[in-house]
Amino acid sequence: MTTDFVAEPLAEDALLLRFGESIDAAVNARVQLAARKLRAANLPGVVDIAPAYASLLLRFDPFARGDARGRGEPPHARLPGEIKTILRQPQSPDARAPTRMIEIPVCYGGDCGPDLADVAAHAGIAPDEVIACHAAAEYTVAMLGFAPGFPYLLGLDAALHVPRRANPRTRVPAGSVAIGGAQTGIYPGELPGGWHLIGRTPLVLFDPSRDPPALLAPGDRVRFRAIDAVAFARLVEHA
Amino acid sequence: MTFEVLKPGLLTTLQDAGRPGFAHLGVGRSGAFDMPALRIANALCGNPSDACALEITLLGPTLRFHAEAWIAVTGAPLSVRIDDTDVPAWAPLRVRAGAVVALGAIAHGCRSYLAVRGGFDVEPVLGSRSTDLNAGIGPFGGRPLRAGDTLPIRATEDARPARPANWRADPRPWFDADPARPLRLLPGSHLDQLTDTSHKQLFSKSFKMQTDSNRVGLRLSGPVLEWSTPIEMVSEGCVPGLLQLPPSGQPIALGPECPVSGGYPRIGQIAAVDIPRLAQLRPGDALRFTRCTFDDAFAALQEREHALRQLETHIAARLAP
């Protein structure tokens, strides 16, 4: 149930809705549904609705209704009830699950994925099997964070769960597809990082001049498709 | 209409009211750390309250104006000189074409704001002219100003103050770097899981701001705070003012460039009304916390917003021809 949550005021202009305490696809699906319903509801003054794994952050203008002298209940006291009412209502057509499926071409291994062999060794399988396994699954974007456009993906096969690197890199190349623990994600820009790099995509994950600026949004479904180094170079040229 | 940056100062960036609406894509808000100071600087220039201005850190820039302009400086106190003549902060100032405006070192406090009539004519990025240094988003590719940069000023019909500035706004309610006054702290999700000793220390001991602090977060040192039980949590939404406790036991207070999510346990949230005071802490400054409820914090914020809007109205009336 999307109404099964705890609302915690975070700040005078922020509210956190907690749907669970763990990284879990069912919990995240409830977070995404709540986010869609609240977006569709267009609550006055609410400016950010940002899903995390098990929670939803709402930020609002505390003075959106009325003047600064504001009468009545302050928003941190009033909003939880209003949200509960909205989430209790049946899904409106606007709030239906998005059917976006985004395919991400990835050049696995080699210079693009310097940690592929380490991941294979840890998993006790061949590098080709790591690639086949990573590219076979269907993922869901649980949340974006860490850096603009960085997707945290749910759906990594348990065989590929590998603890983070003991020594994080100070610079990970943009487009790197990586595994950290039970999570897989893609570095949108050159960033520091402690995850294992298994490949790279030529796609640009984040570009502030684009609308929308991020390639992926929370709730999107994602598939990886293996490409070779020649195709990677060609796609980089055309990116 | 432009000015040229002769010396950039220590860390000078363009900031406005921030970049809301993109948290779900991992983009934080950024924006001026001391918002009332930004708003008053804009009011003194007859600008909309959320216009973009310079945020100056510890040491001010030197600028050459290529056309006549109307400026105002607010925030932490620092010397303002126009062609070697001292002029007051917190007042509308007229700058002749060709004049050099030199801002000095900030004596106490950390951040000052320089607004210019018309605002800066730079392209907004995702709806805002704020610089996010950490994410590299904003004007100038999200970097601080450098010597040689040219900043375009949006032309206005009245580029000079209608009246000479023989008055100034009173900075006292709006700039407060008194370390004796504690910052109000709202209870965080995990506050009750501190040990009794740590809980007492949080509200009785003094903390010191560390040198490796920036607009992302202010690192504090003080008594090592401990949990009564280990806390496991998954990453969840963050906002400026959040007081996190990493495994070191030394808290971090998040600033305007904080990431949109984070996985450190939360001990508190600095009341919005005290964020400008957080913005004015400089490395080495001491700070203390006092407990506050959401109702009291909201009432204080309302009161400040009311006073700020009154001041904006009052300044607008004084500037009217």
Interface residues (C-beta under 8 A of the other chain):
Chain A: E8 P9 L10 A11 E12 D13 A14 L16 R18 E21 S22 I23 A35 V47 D48 I49 A50 P51 A52 Y53 A54 S55 L56 L57 R59 P62 F63 D67 A68 R69 G70 P74 H76 A77 M143 L144 G145 F146 A147 P148 G149 F150 Y152 G189 F206 P208 S209 P212 P213 A214 A217 P218
Chain B: P20 G21 F22 A23 H24 L25 G26 V27 V125 L126 A135 G136 I137 L186 S189 M233 V234 S235 E236 G237 C238 V239 G241 L242 P259 V260 S261 Q269 A271 A272 F294 D295 A297 F298 L301 Q302 E305 H306 R309
